[in-house]
Structures are given as structure tokens and as C-alpha cells.
Amino acid sequence: MHSVLVVLYVHIGALKTVCTGTLDVTFNEDYSRIRKDNGPENFAVLRHIALSLLKQDSSHKTGIANKRLKAALDQDYLYKILTMQ
């Protein structure tokens, strides 16, 4: 039982590291200046939602950062991402 828990703990830690790394690279989360009250937690949730929506889009074969840039520049693409059409 102990070895199963250790393997599960290591696996969860690796997943958390991958997700956190993606957020850091894509959204420059380490440089965020949002520090007051519930702001950091609220924006972390918004970043997770945005990351999830961008990962689900398969219409463009580019990276997450490029999809984010395209959504910022093209309102039709942003609408497509937000409505999942």
C-alpha cells in the first residue's frame, strides 16, 4: 500500500509541475503584480480556465502562447474559443 501511495504522490506532483510550468510560461504568472486580498486566487482560476479553453482548440496547430496572441488580436477567433464552436 505504501508504494502505491508514493507512486501516486510522485505522479500528482509531476502533473502539478507541468501545469504550473505552462501557466508560468504562457501567462508570466511569476511576474504578476496582483497580490491584494483574493486577487491572486481569482486570477489563478481565470488563467486555468483560459489555458483549458486554449488547449481544447484544435483548429490551429500552434502553441498556447500563439493561440493567446491570436485571440487577443482576432475577435472572431476569441469568440470561437469562448463559445467552443
C-alpha positions, 0 to 999 in steps of 0.5 A, spaced: 500 500 500 505 504 501 508 504 494 502 505 491 501 511 495 508 514 493 507 512 486 501 516 486 504 522 490 510 522 485 505 522 479 500 528 482 506 532 483 509 531 476 502 533 473 502 539 478 509 541 475 507 541 468 501 545 469 504 550 473 510 550 468 505 552 462 501 557 466 508 560 468 510 560 461 504 562 457 501 567 462 508 570 466 504 568 472 511 569 476 511 576 474 504 578 476 503 584 480 496 582 483 497 580 490 491 584 494 486 580 498 483 574 493 486 577 487 491 572 486 486 566 487 481 569 482 486 570 477 489 563 478 482 560 476 481 565 470 488 563 467 486 555 468 480 556 465 483 560 459 489 555 458 483 549 458 479 553 453 486 554 449 488 547 449 481 544 447 482 548 440 484 544 435 483 548 429 490 551 429 496 547 430 500 552 434 502 553 441 498 556 447 502 562 447 500 563 439 493 561 440 493 567 446 496 572 441 491 570 436 485 571 440 487 577 443 488 580 436 482 576 432 475 577 435 472 572 431 477 567 433 476 569 441 469 568 440 470 561 437 474 559 443 469 562 448 463 559 445 467 552 443 464 552 436 
